[in-house]
Amino acid sequence: MSIIIPAAETIKVSDIKTDGQNPNKMSKDQLERLKTSIKKWGFIVPIITNKDFLIADGEQRYTAAKALGMTEVSVIRLPVEDVDRRLVRQVLNKLKGEHQRNEPAHPVLPQNQLSKNPLPLSPQSAVYS
């Protein structure tokens, strides 16, 4: 089976649904860090849903967006039924690697090579109420 991946679209947070069966759990501390990241960098990775806006991937981002009072987020709405949404969720969850705690999360650069300006990222699709 192959599907055409549509472009991301901006959707009202209230239109997005969950099924209560997310296999990934986040601690309160992890959720706070995710919220901080979204506030700083914007909503970089869209939520993946099926055609009915039922989440396949990104439930933690959805939870953070709601907690931040966002009214709209970026979504990639796949033209698939629920059975395929569940398969997509399983595949995407299995593909994510594990961070090695004893290694830095970013390359260590000498002070003179650090950017004086932040990355040119804007909080796209970060609409707050």
Summary of the structure (lengths in Angstrom):
residues: 129
radius of gyration: 16.4
end to end distance: 39.7
largest distance: 51.8
contacts: 304
relative contact order: 0.23
helix: 33%
strand: 17%
